Amino acid sequence: MSAPSEMERLSLPGRALLVILAVLTLSTGLAQESIEREGYFEVRSASTRPINGVHTLDARLQLVLSSEALAALASGVTLSIELQMQVIRVRRFLIDDVEAELAIRYQLEYRPLSQRYIVRNLNSGNQDSFATLYSALNNLGRIQGLPVIDDALLSPDRPYRLRLRAMLNTQEYPLILRMLFFWRGQWQLQSEWFEWSLER
């Protein structure tokens, strides 16, 4: 088991203060240099295929972090990236019904002592280490064979569609930080829904 990072040793108010300082420091630097990087999340492609009675997801995502998110990450703040997926039953005369929802949660962390980026899948508990941020984000953006839903849970004679989006989840941070993020557009990183039909 790896030793806790400096960020993990801090209390919740201490972590909040670090994030605020990182954001304010970056804002001052940007004002002086007039350089600002806007982030964006995009689902480039997504599809499912049945394997042994279970529908699995293949997807490609483009994840670009904003300047403020990059500064927070470099300061030791763990970023939470979430993939949200919905299984929707198509109904002919009524509004389509969301039958299942799935959230795949990841944490992205930078460890300055080892100069490594850590990607942690909170659903499975798996963890990977990367030498560069590019490789870490590239790994996050390549979903291959992820189990989504058992075909036995779906009505055999009904059509379904699915949709997927990616977002930077700030809900786990303290209220003061969530209020700060709400007013700062660089933290509003969320892709559009990407939709496709389920193949049976």
C-alpha positions as CSV (number, residue, x, y, z in Angstrom):
1,M,0.0,0.0,0.0
2,S,1.5,3.4,-1.0
3,A,2.1,6.1,1.5
4,P,-0.4,8.9,1.7
5,S,0.5,12.0,-0.3
6,E,1.0,15.4,1.3
7,M,-2.5,16.4,0.1
8,E,-4.1,13.4,1.7
9,R,-2.4,14.3,5.1
10,L,-4.1,17.7,5.1
11,S,-7.4,18.3,6.7
12,L,-10.4,19.2,4.5
13,P,-10.1,23.0,5.3
14,G,-6.4,22.7,4.5
15,R,-7.1,21.2,1.1
16,A,-9.7,23.8,0.4
17,L,-7.2,26.6,1.2
18,L,-4.6,25.0,-1.1
19,V,-7.1,25.0,-4.0
20,I,-8.1,28.6,-3.4
21,L,-4.5,29.7,-3.3
22,A,-3.7,27.8,-6.4
23,V,-6.6,29.4,-8.3
24,L,-5.8,32.9,-7.1
25,T,-2.1,32.5,-7.8
26,L,-2.8,31.3,-11.3
27,S,-5.3,34.2,-11.9
28,T,-2.7,36.7,-10.9
29,G,-0.2,35.2,-13.3
30,L,-2.6,35.1,-16.1
31,A,-3.5,38.8,-15.6
32,Q,0.2,39.6,-15.9
33,E,1.0,37.4,-18.8
34,S,-2.5,37.5,-20.6
35,I,-2.3,33.8,-21.2
36,E,-5.2,31.6,-20.4
37,R,-5.9,28.0,-21.4
38,E,-9.5,27.0,-21.8
39,G,-10.2,23.3,-21.2
40,Y,-12.9,21.2,-22.8
41,F,-14.2,17.6,-22.6
42,E,-15.5,15.9,-25.7
43,V,-16.8,12.4,-26.4
44,R,-15.3,11.6,-29.9
45,S,-16.9,8.2,-30.3
46,A,-18.8,5.6,-28.4
47,S,-20.3,2.2,-29.1
48,T,-21.4,-1.0,-27.3
49,R,-21.2,-4.7,-28.2
50,P,-22.6,-7.7,-26.5
51,I,-20.1,-10.1,-25.1
52,N,-21.4,-13.3,-23.3
53,G,-24.7,-11.6,-22.6
54,V,-23.2,-8.3,-21.3
55,H,-23.1,-5.1,-23.3
56,T,-19.6,-3.5,-23.1
57,L,-18.5,0.0,-23.9
58,D,-15.8,1.2,-26.2
59,A,-15.3,5.0,-26.3
60,R,-12.7,7.7,-27.2
61,L,-12.7,10.9,-25.2
62,Q,-10.8,14.2,-25.6
63,L,-9.9,15.6,-22.2
64,V,-8.2,19.0,-22.0
65,L,-7.8,20.6,-18.6
66,S,-8.1,24.4,-18.2
67,S,-5.3,26.5,-16.7
68,E,-6.9,26.6,-13.3
69,A,-7.4,22.9,-13.2
70,L,-3.8,22.4,-14.2
71,A,-2.6,24.7,-11.5
72,A,-4.7,23.0,-8.9
73,L,-3.4,19.6,-10.0
74,A,0.2,20.8,-9.8
75,S,-0.5,22.1,-6.3
76,G,-1.5,18.7,-5.1
77,V,-5.2,18.8,-5.6
78,T,-6.8,15.5,-6.7
79,L,-9.1,16.0,-9.7
80,S,-12.3,13.9,-10.1
81,I,-13.3,13.0,-13.6
82,E,-16.6,11.2,-14.1
83,L,-18.2,9.4,-17.0
84,Q,-22.0,9.4,-16.9
85,M,-23.9,6.9,-19.0
86,Q,-27.7,6.3,-19.4
87,V,-29.5,3.4,-20.9
88,I,-32.8,4.7,-22.4
89,R,-35.8,2.6,-23.5
90,V,-37.3,4.1,-26.7
91,R,-41.1,4.3,-26.4
92,R,-43.3,5.0,-29.4
93,F,-46.1,7.1,-27.9
94,L,-44.6,8.1,-24.6
95,I,-41.5,10.0,-23.5
96,D,-38.4,7.7,-23.6
97,D,-37.6,6.2,-20.2
98,V,-34.2,6.2,-18.6
99,E,-34.0,2.6,-17.3
100,A,-30.4,2.6,-16.0
101,E,-27.7,5.1,-15.1
102,L,-24.0,4.4,-14.6
103,A,-21.3,6.6,-13.2
104,I,-17.6,5.7,-13.7
105,R,-15.4,7.8,-11.4
106,Y,-11.7,8.4,-11.7
107,Q,-9.2,10.4,-9.7
108,L,-6.3,12.2,-11.3
109,E,-3.4,13.1,-9.0
110,Y,0.1,14.5,-9.4
111,R,2.9,13.4,-7.0
112,P,5.8,15.9,-7.2
113,L,8.3,13.8,-5.4
114,S,8.1,11.0,-7.9
115,Q,7.0,13.3,-10.7
116,R,4.3,10.8,-11.7
117,Y,0.6,11.2,-12.5
118,I,-1.7,8.7,-10.8
119,V,-5.0,7.6,-12.4
120,R,-7.3,5.8,-10.0
121,N,-10.6,4.0,-11.0
122,L,-12.8,4.4,-8.0
123,N,-15.3,1.8,-9.3
124,S,-12.8,-1.0,-9.7
125,G,-10.0,0.2,-7.4
126,N,-7.4,-0.2,-10.2
127,Q,-4.6,2.4,-10.2
128,D,-2.0,3.3,-12.9
129,S,1.0,5.6,-12.9
130,F,2.2,7.8,-15.8
131,A,5.3,9.9,-16.5
132,T,3.4,12.7,-18.3
133,L,0.0,14.3,-18.0
134,Y,-0.6,13.7,-21.7
135,S,-0.3,9.9,-21.2
136,A,-2.5,10.0,-18.1
137,L,-5.3,11.9,-19.9
138,N,-4.8,9.7,-23.0
139,N,-5.4,6.6,-20.8
140,L,-8.5,8.2,-19.3
141,G,-9.8,8.9,-22.8
142,R,-9.5,5.3,-24.0
143,I,-12.4,3.1,-22.7
144,Q,-12.2,-0.5,-23.9
145,G,-14.5,-3.3,-23.1
146,L,-16.1,-1.7,-20.0
147,P,-19.2,-3.7,-18.9
148,V,-22.3,-1.6,-18.9
149,I,-25.4,-3.7,-18.5
150,D,-26.6,-7.3,-18.6
151,D,-28.8,-8.0,-21.6
152,A,-31.1,-10.0,-19.4
153,L,-32.1,-6.8,-17.7
154,L,-33.4,-5.3,-20.9
155,S,-36.8,-6.0,-22.6
156,P,-36.1,-8.3,-25.5
157,D,-38.7,-6.6,-27.9
158,R,-37.8,-3.0,-27.1
159,P,-35.3,-0.7,-28.8
160,Y,-32.8,1.1,-26.6
161,R,-30.4,4.0,-27.0
162,L,-27.5,5.0,-24.9
163,R,-25.7,8.3,-24.1
164,L,-22.4,9.2,-22.6
165,R,-20.8,12.3,-21.3
166,A,-17.6,13.2,-19.4
167,M,-17.3,15.9,-16.7
168,L,-15.0,17.3,-14.1
169,N,-16.8,16.6,-10.9
170,T,-16.4,19.3,-8.2
171,Q,-19.3,18.1,-6.0
172,E,-17.0,16.4,-3.5
173,Y,-15.2,19.6,-2.6
174,P,-16.2,21.8,0.4
175,L,-19.0,24.3,-0.2
176,I,-16.7,27.3,-0.3
177,L,-14.8,25.7,-3.2
178,R,-18.0,24.6,-5.1
179,M,-19.2,28.3,-4.9
180,L,-15.8,29.4,-6.3
181,F,-15.9,26.9,-9.1
182,F,-19.5,27.9,-10.0
183,W,-18.4,31.4,-10.8
184,R,-15.2,30.4,-12.6
185,G,-15.9,29.1,-16.1
186,Q,-12.6,27.2,-16.3
187,W,-14.0,24.6,-13.8
188,Q,-17.2,24.0,-15.8
189,L,-15.7,21.2,-17.9
190,Q,-18.5,18.9,-19.2
191,S,-19.0,17.4,-22.6
192,E,-22.2,17.2,-24.6
193,W,-24.1,14.0,-24.5
194,F,-23.0,11.5,-27.2
195,E,-25.9,9.2,-28.2
196,W,-26.1,5.9,-30.2
197,S,-28.4,3.0,-30.6
198,L,-27.9,-0.3,-28.7
199,E,-27.1,-3.3,-30.8
200,R,-28.7,-6.5,-29.6
